[in-house]
Amino acid sequence: MSASSRPLTAFPYGPYLCCQCGVPIPPNPANMCVGCLRAQVDITEGIPKQGTVHFCKQCERYLQPPGTWIQCALESRELLALCLKKIKASLSKVRLIDAGFIWTEPHSKRIKLKLTVQKEVINGAVLQQVFVVEYVVQSQMCEDCHRIEAKDFWKAVVQVRQKTVHKKTFYYLEQLILKHRLHQNTLRIKEIHDGLDFYYSSKQHAQKMVDFLQCTVPSRSKSSQRLISHDIHSNVYNYKSTFSVEIVPICKDNVVCLSPKLAQSLGNMSQICVCIRVTSTIHLIDPRTLQIAEIDGNTYWRHPFNSLFHPKQLEEFIIMDINRVHEKKKGAGAGARSNKHTLAEAWVRKTSELDTDHQYFCCTHLGHILNPGDLVLGFDLANCNLNDEFANKMNPQHIPDVVLIKKSYDRSKRQRRRNWKLKELERDREASDTDDERQYQDFLEDLEEDETIRKNVNIYRNADIPVESDTDDDGAPRISLAEMLEDLHISQDATGGEGAEMLTE
């Protein structure tokens, strides 16, 4: 049925004709059909149909004028709000009904918005219209990425130092920084002889790193700042801040001599102790009684002590005979004892003195892993000159002849069977030598032997080395596959790079 042949009841107030084309229409304030009304009035006039958004390819952020960079995913609410803000002034004359994205190729550098608006036009008639706004994505490097690329522009530096020869604590600290991703805000990481320097673009990021270090390793810090420039008109000061963090000079497997006052406060333990672990505190064990103690950074700086030996002074011994001590009476005021170690009395001989009959007697905390004929690394206190303030004042009868540190395994075989790896910080390195490689291998062996430290480190499976069976196991500690993470490698095609095929199903 055509509009002209409709009965009069179809229009309660009678059939109206469009004043432009004469087509019968329902009554409306403009007395025009929709087609003629759109031809006469364009409610999107004055609203820009094209625009520009700036995108930083380094950090993948968009510029929100005047100077804020925000993280937005494609077709997200944040990106939609950013695009609408660019035409907000023009949209003030119309009513925005709906807004959404039109799909575009991710690499086309185009963002299209489909907008639905309403506006009151002639004689109170409300007209609704749909139109498309296209944005061109232009690349622009943000200020933060400019500073990162420059590598010399920094406002704060964190200088981490440890006055010791071995770098075990630094290797452990590096893995903690990687796990908690605290290296992402650094402009540059520089390695020097005694530690690392972390450069930052803001003082807040540097302070966050200092707080993390103080919660992770026993340390102390101090800060200073230097005036760079001063604007007398706006009273703005530009400073460069320096944070100095000093880590306690004690590493795992160090033999230390405590002061008599500190040893008494720790439960009357022996002054000669072995450091079995360094985390947020220093973990010590008395090889004579298995008594353990933890010393935090504040306690250490009030009662400082040093390591008695250099790691290169470790000597190899062979176990001639060993007897495990099941029960030993606690002394007055003694502290807690370790449940993971077994006290034993051993007769040992240096592998360099096998042609002699000279043997050494010692007490050790490694009774749970040592058997006659095993090789073990330790320090010879009977034939050395101890240059320590507290050790020189001790009764010679209280100083053991030998302190055993750890069981010795075939290092080359352990390296071949090691089917896992660690990630490293990208930093400016000094010329590395063979000693650094030896220390790094020591740290990897410590991870295999100490499950407590292993829990704080991300260990990745090395797919290049096959998993061996346990039939030829020589007893060396190993890390199970359940404790390893898969190292994720995203190829270029997976991210939609050149040559990537689009999935249509």
Salt bridges, closest charged atoms under 4 A:
GLU134 OE2 - ARG110 NE 3.18
GLU143 OE1 - ARG147 NH2 3.97
ASP144 OD2 - ARG61 NH2 3.19
ASP144 OD1 - ARG147 NH1 3.59
GLU174 OE2 - ARG427 NH1 2.79
GLU191 OE2 - LYS167 NZ 3.62
GLU191 OE1 - ARG427 NE 2.98
GLU191 OE1 - ARG429 NH1 3.81
ASP194 OD1 - HIS193 NE2 3.76
ASP197 OD1 - ARG161 NH1 2.87
GLU246 OE1 - ARG220 NH2 3.28
ASP253 OD2 - LYS168 NZ 3.06
ASP253 OD1 - LYS252 NZ 3.26
GLU294 OE2 - HIS283 ND1 3.56
GLU315 OE1 - LYS350 NZ 3.16
ASP374 OD2 - LYS407 NZ 3.40
ASP380 OD2 - LYS350 NZ 2.70
GLU424 OE1 - ARG429 NH2 2.53
ASP428 OD2 - ARG188 NE 2.68
ASP435 OD1 - LYS312 NZ 3.99
ASP435 OD1 - ARG438 NH2 2.69
ASP436 OD1 - LYS167 NZ 3.52
ASP442 OD2 - HIS166 NE2 3.47
ASP442 OD1 - ARG411 NH2 2.18
ASP442 OD2 - ARG438 NH1 3.35
GLU445 OE2 - ARG411 NE 2.85
ASP446 OD2 - LYS168 NZ 3.05
ASP446 OD1 - LYS252 NZ 3.72
GLU448 OE1 - ARG414 NH2 2.59
GLU448 OE2 - ARG418 NE 3.05
GLU449 OE2 - ARG414 NH1 3.40
ASP450 OD2 - ARG277 NE 2.88
GLU468 OE1 - ARG417 NE 3.45
ASP470 OD1 - ARG478 NH1 3.35
ASP473 OD1 - ARG417 NH2 3.78
ASP474 OD1 - ARG417 NH1 3.62
GLU483 OE1 - ARG454 NE 2.86
ASP487 OD2 - LYS421 NZ 3.37
ASP487 OD1 - LYS423 NZ 3.84
ASP487 OD2 - HIS489 NE2 3.30
